Amino acid sequence: MLALEIAGDRIEAGVLGEDGSWRHRESRPSDSALGSDAVIDALVDCATELTRRYAPVAAGVAVPGIVDERTGLAVFSAHLHWRNLPLPSWLADELGIPVAFGHDVRAAALAEAQFGAGQGSRSLLLLSLGAGVASAAVLDGRVLIGGQGRAGELGHLVVRPDGPSCPCGGRGCVEALASTTALFGRYRATSGTTAEAAADAAGVVDAAEVVRRAHDGDPVAAAVWREAVEALAEALRAAVVVLDPKRVVLGGHFAEALRRAQVLPQVCADLSAALAERLTVQTPPALVPTTLHGQAGCLGAALLARRG
């Protein structure tokens, strides 16, 4: 099975054998700033090369944004600058094999439920953090898609109506406060009150470093991180009240960066405490980190291909 995931600035790809082990894994750069055509060209080039090399019998592709699995359309992605792309049919024509298609976070939730931190729980919520914020629910062993294929857009739940603008056009969305872009941007903007502070902030390489600094006592980083935690906890509270998941898995590419920065356990503890403070009659779900370490989306794409 050929597995493909469009993951922000890169394409994650792999070939999964019949025994469930990876025969090949790789990551290739993909610059979304150049437009959707550049991303699609990079995806097709990668898929074509791996199909020639490994002759997979089917492929699965997982993409971010709003996805309609029923019609095979990548409906909208603010980050990838596309609308209503029939991506799986294009790929099937190029590769000459069946191509299954799905939302990246829903695919990742499927992988977490079968192989990752969600094993043994028939009711879980995957909270995926990265350049965007999204979620996917697995209830009674089935991934929740929704009536219009848009279930899980937790990042666009408004938690602060007077908050910063969001790429979706709204204000105060979770994503505008807790995405990697928001964390990094707000830290740099808040730190830049003096030339020395601005120079220091400019040296922060990513949002995971902001979180690490927050836990190391940097007051500016701590304030920015606290705001993000509060936004995420408000969104999780709503999800817990409505969906009642037994387990919440913290995943996404930001979670992997936090793991490398050695602060992922602290982040899970921060979110668990903030969520527990907001719940009343509900039992707080266990909040655990992903165990798939950056490969959940790609593995989920392979599972989509296997299901057909």
N, C-alpha and C positions, 0 to 999 in steps of 0.2 A: 504494500500500500504506500502510495506517495502522499506525504503530508506537507501542507503548506500553510503558513500563518503570516499574514501581513501584520507586523508588530512595530508600528510607528516608523522609525527610521531604518528599519531593516526587515528582511524576509527570513523567517525561520523555516527550514525545510528538513525533511527526513524521509527515509524509506524504512517502513516497518515490516519485518518478516512475519511469516505465518505463525511463528512461535511467540510473537509479541515482543520481540527484542529489536532494537534499532540496528539495521544494517548500515545506515549512514545518517549522520546529522551534520548540518552546517547552518551558518548564519551569513547572510549577504547584506551589504548596505543598500538602502533604498531611500532616496531623498524625496520626501513628499512635497518639499518646497518647490520642486520642479513641476508639480502638477500630477494629476491622476495618470496621464499617459506614461510618464516616466516610471511610476510605480507598477503599472500593468506590464510595461515592457520588461522590467526587471523580474517580475513574477513569471512571465511567460518564458523568458530566457532560462531562469533557474529550473522551472518545471520541465522544459524541453530537454535540457541537458541531463537531468536525472532520469527522465523517462527513457532516453536513449541508452543510458548507462545501466539501468537496473530493470527495465521492462516491467514496471508495476502493472497489476491488472486493473487498478482503480486509483483514483486520487480523491483527496478531501482538501478543501481550502476553507480557512477560517479568517474572517475579516472583522474589523471594528466598525462601529457606527450603527446605523439602523439597517437591519437585514430582514428580508422576507424569504425565509427558507422555502416556503410553498411555491413561490413564483420564480425563485432563483435570481432575485434582484438584490444587489447592493444598493439599498434605497438612498442612503445619505451618510456622508462622513465629512464633518467640518475639518478634520485634520488631514484627510486625504483628498479633499476637494472633488468629490464625485457625487453624482446623483443617478439613480436608476440604471446601474450598469448590470447587464446580464453576464456577470463574470463566469459562472460555471459553464454556461453554454459556449462562451468564447474559448475557455480552456479545453473543454471536451473536443471542440473542433480542432484545436491546435495539437492536442496530445493523442487523439484517437482512442481514448479510454473514458469510461464513465467518471464524472466528477461530482462528488457530493459537496454540499455547501452549507456553511453555518456561521453564526455569530461567534466571534473569538472567545468571549467570556462564557457563553453557554457551552461551547465545545470544551473549554477548560474545566468547567464544572462537571461535565460528563467524565473527563479524565480523573479529576479529583475524587469523584464518587467511586470510580472503579479501581483506581490504582494509587490514589494519593491520600491526603489527610481526611477525606470524607469516607474512607472505607469503613463499613460496618454501621453507617448511619443512613437511613433511608430518607432523612429530612435534613438538608443542609443549604446554606447560603454561601456562595463564593463572593467575596468582596474583592474586586480587582482594582488595584491602584496603579496608576501610570500617568501618562500625559492626559488621560481622561480618568474618570471614576465610573465604574459599572459594577453590576452584580448579576448573578444568575442563581436561580433557586432550583433545587432538586427535591421534589416532593413525592413521597412514596415511590422512589426510584426513577421518576420521570422528570426530565428537564422542562421547566415551565417556559413556554414560548409566548403565550398571550394571544388574544383574539386578533391582533394585527401584527403579530410577530415582534412586538416591541417591549416585552416584559424585561424588567431588570435595569431600566434606565435610572438607577438610583442616583447617579451623578447629577441628574437634572431635577432632583427634588429641591425645592427652595427651602432653605433653612435660615436665611437671613435676608428678608425682602429688601433691605436697604444696602445690601452687600455689593461686592464688585460685579461687573458685567461678566457674562459667560459666553463662550463661543456659540451657544445655542440661541442667543438673542435675549435670554432672560437675565435676571439679576439675583445674586445671592444663592446660586445653586451650589451644591456640595462641591462640584468640580471646580468652581471658581475660587474655592477656599482650600481645597485639599488635594488637588492634582499636583504632580511634580512641577509643572509649569507655574502654578500658583504659589507653591511653597518657595521655590527658588526665586521667583520674581518679587514676592513680598519681602523676603529676607533681604535681598539686595536693595530694594527701595527703602526699606526701613533702616537698614544699616548705614545708608549713604548720607548721614547727617554731617560727617566731617570727611576731609580728604583721606585721613588714615583709615577711618571705618569703611569708606567706599572702596579703597584699595583692598582691604581685607575681604570685604564681601565679594569683590570681583574674583578673588581667588577660590571661592567655593565652587567646586567642580560639578556638584549635582545636589538634588534635593535630599539624598540620603545623608550627605555631609551636614546639611542644615539640621536634620533630626539628631545626628550624632552630637553636634554642638549643643543642641537643646538639652540633651541628657548629660553633657559635660559642664553645664552651668552657664552657657552663653545666654544672657537675659533676652536679647533680641530674638535669637533662634527659639528660645523657650516660648516667647509670646506668640510667634508665628505658628509654631507647632501646636500650642494649646488651642489656637483658633481652628486649626485643621482638625484636631481630635474632637473638638466640640461639634463641628459640622458633621464629621463622620458618625459620631455617636448619635446625633439627632436622626440621621438617615437610618442607621441601624435600628434605633428604637422603633421607627415606623415599620421597618421590615419585620421586626420580631413580633410586633403587635398584630400585623396582618397575616404573616406567613407561619409564624411559630416554628422556626427551624431549630433543630436540636443542636446543630453545630454550625458555627460560622468559620469559614476558612479564609484567611487573609492571603491573597495571591496577587498575581500580576507582576509586571516587570519591575515595579518599584519595590515590591516585597523582596524580589531577588537582590536588588541593590542594597536594601536594608540588611539582608542576611550577610552580604559581603562586608558591609560596614559594621557588622556584629552588634546591631541594635534591634533586630527583628523581635526577639523575645520581649524587650522593653516596650516596643510599639504595641505588641499584642496585649501586654499588661495595661498600658495606657488606655487602649480602646475598651478593654474589658471593664476597667474601673469606671470609665465615663459612661458606658452603656448601662452598667448596673445601677448607677446613680439615677438614671432616667426611667428605669422600669418600676412599675408599681406591683401589680398582681402577677406579672409574667415571671417565669423562671428564666434567669439569664442563660443563654446558650453558651456552650463551651466555645471559646474563640481561640483558634489554633492556626499556626502558620502552615503554608503549603509545604508539602514534602517533595514536590516534583521539580522545584528549583529551576524555574524558567522554561520548562518544556511542556507545561500543561496544555497550552493552546495548540501546539504542534501535535502532541499526542491525541488531543481531542479531535483534531482534523483527521488523523489516521483512523480513529474510531468511527467518525462520520463515513469515511470511505468504506470501512468494513461493513457498516450497516447498510450502505447503498442508498 
